Amino acid sequence: MRAVDTNVLVRLLTRDDAGQSEAAERWVKTGAWVSTLALAETAWVLSSVYGRSPDEIASVIEILLTTRT
């Protein structure tokens, strides 16, 4: 299974660049492993760069944690 980094997670969650979002989708299509560090960094980026609220970030993390692949 492939591991994803913060950039891939941010592209998947924010959809702020169509080309990169599509590439990220292809990368995780067959499943992906997310490290604790990548998850923490993604939460920080969503908060500090994208202005997402704690509730929005918690919802995204919950989805990531309950998704098997």
C-alpha positions, 0 to 999 in steps of 0.5 A: 500500500502506498503512503501519502504525504501532507501535500496529497491529503491537502490536494484531496481535501481542498480541491484547490488545483484540478490537475494536482487533485486528479493526480492525488486521486490516482495515487490513492485509488488502490488504497493509501496509508496515512502517517500520524505526522502527515495527518497532523500536518494536514490539520495544521495546513487546513487551519492556518492556510485554508482557515478551516474551523476545528469542527471542519478539521475534526470531520475530515480527520474522522472520515480519514480514520474510518476509511479502510483504504 
